[in-house]
Amino acid sequence: MKMFLTGLLMAGAAFADAVTEWNLILRTTISAETPQAQSRFAAITHLAVFEAVNAITGDYEPYLRTVPASSGASPEAAAIVAAHQVLRNYFPAQVTSLDADRARTLASIPESNAKTAGIAVGQAAAAAMIAQRANDGSATPIPYTPMMGIGFWQPTPPAFAAGAFLHWGRMTPFGIARPDQFRPKPPPALTSSTYRRDYNEVKRIGDAMSDIETRPQDRIDVVRFVAMTSPTQIWNSVAFQLSEARKLSLSGNARLFALLNMAIADAAIAVFEAKYAYNLLRPVTAIRAGDLDGNPGTDQDPAFTPFIATPAYPAYPSGAGGLGNAGRSLVERIFGRGRNPVTLSNPALPGVTLQYMKLRHITDDVVDARIYAGIHFRFDQEASEILGERVAAYVLRNNLRCARRGACDGSEGDDGVE
């Protein structure tokens, strides 16, 4: 995953401002982390950047309200130093490259009192955000003992690993009120027609032995892309491209990337709260024991093997779906639901380039990816879409709101979505 952004970084650096350039550096720095950890590190970094820039510009309501700024301080210097100091704190093994990036990006700002003052603001914002998240519940995994009985999640092959990330659903959110605030309604009963429909769909198209007519090459491409590319990477790349196309200001970019990564991080928290609240089994467990679920329409296949390895935690709702729909909904609320052309690729998948005209089509592909992968039911994805959209709406409506007329350009996001 470290190689994910190399090409984009080189192509985009000539046009990047301090916020977007350090967004690229951030994505490279965190790329070896789990998707859950990536969402947290991105939110902390971009909130520090936002707080540093906004302490100087005053365009939006602050997040922490504790960062002082001298009159005339450089917001560019503040953004650079805030991002650098947060990443340096969490990734000490990458200090050499991060320090080089700091020196390179600060060198573009002439020496002045404004630059010195901006550096001080960035340092203060980073320190405040690091302190604010020091005991947020992310550091200590909680052991999980699977529940016994038909329908409950069990460790899945090939690793049969114990349930992971139970603690993530208990972490302090960034922008929503509490982890269970947007918990979806319960999954369909195993005896229901919805369960029968979605069981048979994933059984047909998600088996490792499904043929090319059942799982065509374009679906194989999206399965592999989504499996190798986290929602944080995908939606920060999308926001970067749209920001460059719309020429957002430094202050606007600081807010955009802070809100985006807050929404994705909070969706991760909400998803894992719900996953362990419902403890729903994965398709591989369900299909291999389809004769035990009480549904006459779910024939057993003891040999069913998912196209990709099943993650070691419950199915409902989908993590990729929840985080991805939070990202999509947040970006749509800033840039609109119309034509937003973007291109996605991952150097680890040579020859695979995904092009989109509407952001909804990205999350449609994520739905397909998890079902064709054999690791989710469609109702997992449908629940995660609602969850992600509600998280994004709440984050945008209740955080970093406009403090000056015209700063948001109509993108406050108060559109009635609860």
ChimeraX attribute file (.defattr): number of C-alpha atoms within 10 A of each C-alpha:
attribute: neighborCount
match mode: 1-to-1
recipient: residues
	/A:1	18
	/A:2	14
	/A:3	12
	/A:4	20
	/A:5	22
	/A:6	15
	/A:7	12
	/A:8	13
	/A:9	18
	/A:10	10
	/A:11	11
	/A:12	16
	/A:13	14
	/A:14	9
	/A:15	10
	/A:16	19
	/A:17	21
	/A:18	23
	/A:19	29
	/A:20	25
	/A:21	19
	/A:22	26
	/A:23	25
	/A:24	22
	/A:25	20
	/A:26	23
	/A:27	24
	/A:28	18
	/A:29	22
	/A:30	22
	/A:31	20
	/A:32	14
	/A:33	14
	/A:34	10
	/A:35	21
	/A:36	22
	/A:37	18
	/A:38	23
	/A:39	27
	/A:40	22
	/A:41	22
	/A:42	28
	/A:43	25
	/A:44	24
	/A:45	27
	/A:46	31
	/A:47	29
	/A:48	34
	/A:49	37
	/A:50	33
	/A:51	35
	/A:52	36
	/A:53	35
	/A:54	26
	/A:55	28
	/A:56	21
	/A:57	18
	/A:58	15
	/A:59	21
	/A:60	23
	/A:61	17
	/A:62	21
	/A:63	20
	/A:64	13
	/A:65	11
	/A:66	12
	/A:67	23
	/A:68	15
	/A:69	23
	/A:70	14
	/A:71	12
	/A:72	13
	/A:73	23
	/A:74	26
	/A:75	29
	/A:76	26
	/A:77	27
	/A:78	37
	/A:79	35
	/A:80	27
	/A:81	30
	/A:82	34
	/A:83	31
	/A:84	25
	/A:85	24
	/A:86	26
	/A:87	24
	/A:88	18
	/A:89	14
	/A:90	14
	/A:91	13
	/A:92	10
	/A:93	10
	/A:94	13
	/A:95	16
	/A:96	10
	/A:97	13
	/A:98	21
	/A:99	13
	/A:100	11
	/A:101	17
	/A:102	17
	/A:103	13
	/A:104	11
	/A:105	17
	/A:106	20
	/A:107	11
	/A:108	11
	/A:109	13
	/A:110	9
	/A:111	10
	/A:112	11
	/A:113	13
	/A:114	20
	/A:115	20
	/A:116	14
	/A:117	19
	/A:118	30
	/A:119	24
	/A:120	22
	/A:121	30
	/A:122	34
	/A:123	22
	/A:124	22
	/A:125	34
	/A:126	30
	/A:127	17
	/A:128	20
	/A:129	23
	/A:130	18
	/A:131	11
	/A:132	12
	/A:133	16
	/A:134	11
	/A:135	12
	/A:136	15
	/A:137	15
	/A:138	18
	/A:139	11
	/A:140	12
	/A:141	12
	/A:142	13
	/A:143	12
	/A:144	14
	/A:145	10
	/A:146	16
	/A:147	12
	/A:148	9
	/A:149	8
	/A:150	17
	/A:151	19
	/A:152	17
	/A:153	26
	/A:154	26
	/A:155	20
	/A:156	21
	/A:157	15
	/A:158	9
	/A:159	11
	/A:160	12
	/A:161	13
	/A:162	15
	/A:163	21
	/A:164	16
	/A:165	22
	/A:166	21
	/A:167	19
	/A:168	26
	/A:169	25
	/A:170	19
	/A:171	22
	/A:172	18
	/A:173	23
	/A:174	25
	/A:175	21
	/A:176	25
	/A:177	14
	/A:178	17
	/A:179	22
	/A:180	17
	/A:181	14
	/A:182	22
	/A:183	21
	/A:184	20
	/A:185	11
	/A:186	13
	/A:187	17
	/A:188	13
	/A:189	13
	/A:190	19
	/A:191	14
	/A:192	12
	/A:193	14
	/A:194	14
	/A:195	20
	/A:196	18
	/A:197	15
	/A:198	19
	/A:199	23
	/A:200	17
	/A:201	16
	/A:202	23
	/A:203	28
	/A:204	18
	/A:205	23
	/A:206	29
	/A:207	24
	/A:208	17
	/A:209	15
	/A:210	17
	/A:211	11
	/A:212	12
	/A:213	8
	/A:214	14
	/A:215	18
	/A:216	13
	/A:217	11
	/A:218	12
	/A:219	19
	/A:220	16
	/A:221	18
	/A:222	23
	/A:223	23
	/A:224	18
	/A:225	23
	/A:226	20
	/A:227	17
	/A:228	16
	/A:229	19
	/A:230	21
	/A:231	30
	/A:232	29
	/A:233	25
	/A:234	22
	/A:235	26
	/A:236	22
	/A:237	22
	/A:238	21
	/A:239	24
	/A:240	23
	/A:241	19
	/A:242	18
	/A:243	19
	/A:244	16
	/A:245	11
	/A:246	10
	/A:247	14
	/A:248	14
	/A:249	14
	/A:250	21
	/A:251	24
	/A:252	21
	/A:253	25
	/A:254	25
	/A:255	26
	/A:256	26
	/A:257	28
	/A:258	24
	/A:259	27
	/A:260	28
	/A:261	31
	/A:262	31
	/A:263	36
	/A:264	33
	/A:265	31
	/A:266	31
	/A:267	36
	/A:268	32
	/A:269	32
	/A:270	32
	/A:271	32
	/A:272	31
	/A:273	25
	/A:274	28
	/A:275	26
	/A:276	22
	/A:277	16
	/A:278	21
	/A:279	21
	/A:280	24
	/A:281	21
	/A:282	26
	/A:283	29
	/A:284	27
	/A:285	20
	/A:286	26
	/A:287	23
	/A:288	17
	/A:289	18
	/A:290	22
	/A:291	16
	/A:292	16
	/A:293	18
	/A:294	12
	/A:295	16
	/A:296	11
	/A:297	17
	/A:298	24
	/A:299	18
	/A:300	16
	/A:301	15
	/A:302	14
	/A:303	11
	/A:304	21
	/A:305	25
	/A:306	24
	/A:307	21
	/A:308	17
	/A:309	17
	/A:310	24
	/A:311	17
	/A:312	19
	/A:313	25
	/A:314	29
	/A:315	29
	/A:316	30
	/A:317	35
	/A:318	29
	/A:319	26
	/A:320	28
	/A:321	30
	/A:322	34
	/A:323	35
	/A:324	29
	/A:325	33
	/A:326	35
	/A:327	32
	/A:328	29
	/A:329	27
	/A:330	32
	/A:331	23
	/A:332	20
	/A:333	18
	/A:334	20
	/A:335	16
	/A:336	14
	/A:337	14
	/A:338	11
	/A:339	11
	/A:340	17
	/A:341	14
	/A:342	18
	/A:343	13
	/A:344	18
	/A:345	20
	/A:346	23
	/A:347	15
	/A:348	15
	/A:349	13
	/A:350	8
	/A:351	10
	/A:352	16
	/A:353	14
	/A:354	16
	/A:355	13
	/A:356	14
	/A:357	13
	/A:358	16
	/A:359	23
	/A:360	17
	/A:361	13
	/A:362	22
	/A:363	23
	/A:364	14
	/A:365	20
	/A:366	24
	/A:367	28
	/A:368	21
	/A:369	25
	/A:370	29
	/A:371	28
	/A:372	30
	/A:373	28
	/A:374	28
	/A:375	26
	/A:376	29
	/A:377	27
	/A:378	23
	/A:379	21
	/A:380	26
	/A:381	27
	/A:382	17
	/A:383	21
	/A:384	30
	/A:385	26
	/A:386	18
	/A:387	27
	/A:388	30
	/A:389	25
	/A:390	24
	/A:391	31
	/A:392	33
	/A:393	23
	/A:394	20
	/A:395	25
	/A:396	25
	/A:397	19
	/A:398	15
	/A:399	20
	/A:400	24
	/A:401	20
	/A:402	19
	/A:403	13
	/A:404	12
	/A:405	10
	/A:406	10
	/A:407	17
	/A:408	20
	/A:409	10
	/A:410	12
	/A:411	18
	/A:412	18
	/A:413	21
	/A:414	14
	/A:415	10
	/A:416	7
	/A:417	12
	/A:418	12
